[in-house]
Each structure stands twice: as structure tokens, then as C-alpha cells.
Amino acid sequence: MITKEGITGIILSGGKSSRMGSDKAMLSYNGKKLIEYSIDLLKSVCDNVIISANNAHYHAFNLPVVSDNYSDIGPLSGLESCIRFSNTRINLVIPCDTPFLNAEFLNNILNNIENYDAVVPISKDGKVEPLTGYYSKEVLPVIVQQIEKGDYKIQNLLNNIHTKYLLIANNTLIHNINTPNDLNITEHTQEIVKLIK
């Protein structure tokens, strides 16, 4: 049985937010910072939560902030540094900008771990969401080897380990915020989510 103590939650906040124009994790949505949705969600399913970020202001959330060991190579670097920092085999990764994710969705991922190295969602149209999902501590050497070869695509990592793709029926759950306009769209999307529920 998986316990909260045996899971490390990882929030990926190391992106440059170039399309947003500012640090999107710190933007307010319905009176709450985007990253606070991720923090509260992970705290509901695991005892250990860490933030992947290269900015000191994330220490304000009183959680471990893990900086990249490799610069300017994208989210694979955040995954590497946080899995290395983690003390648990089970690591649950989510972005800092997906306010509609919920505990039921994350528990569904955890319930499908079995003997897989990773479990990530895939939409009906075949789009993989590698920044949300489970990653085993045991994939760390594979990540390092891939980085050292100059291959920074997480999809290539998933192709090289034992990955389960979990079909997601409602893409709204993993809708993320990338641009200022997304914040306006998201307010409408929230109403849709309420109707779906």
C-alpha cells in the first residue's frame, strides 16, 4: 500500500514563462497564486513536497527549493535535480500552472504504478502530458545519461523506460496557463469544469 510518507511531490516551476511575460507561477487566479494550487494539491496526497525553481523567491512557501544542475535545457533538468533530491522511490510530478488538477486524478496515476518506471496521461488525440505523472527514483541514471548525450526531450526518456500511458477523458484537468489570455479563458473553463462535475 502506498502511503503519503512514501511519495515525494515535485512542482516544476523552472520555466522562463516567456509567453506570459512574467513568472506565471506567481500570478493570481481567483485570489490564489497558481503555484499555491499545486502546493495544496500535492500536500493532500503526499507528505514531501519540493519545488523545482531557480529563483530564491520560491522559498517564501517554506518548502525545499531545488535548483537545476544543468542550465537551459528545459524541464528535463528540473526532473533530474528533483528526483536526485527526493528520498522516495515514488515521485509525483505536476506543473506550477494547472489549477484544475485534483486529488482523484493524481490518485488514479498512483493506482497505476505497478512495476512501471513512469505513468503519464495521454489525451484521446494522442497528446502526451509528460510534466504530469509518476516517475520512479530508479530512472535517474537514465535521465543523466540522456542529458549527457545532449538529448533533452522528456518524450525520448519515456520511450527509453517502462512507461504506462494513462488515457485521460477530460483534458480540462491538465489545462495549463501559458499566456495572459489563458487566464481569461481559464475563468470560463472553470465554469465548464463545474458543469462536468
Buried (B, 14 or more C-beta within 10 A) or exposed (E): EEEEEBBBBBBBBBBEBEEBEEBBBBBEBEEEBBBBBBBEBBBEBBBBBBBBBBBEEBEEBEBBBBBBBBEEBBBBBBBBBBBEBBEBBBBBBBBBBBBBBBEEBBBBBBEBBEEBBBBBBBBEEEEBBBBBBBBBBEBBEBBBEBBEEEEBEBEEBBEBBBBBBBEBEBBBBBBBBBEEEBBEEBEEBBEEBEEEE
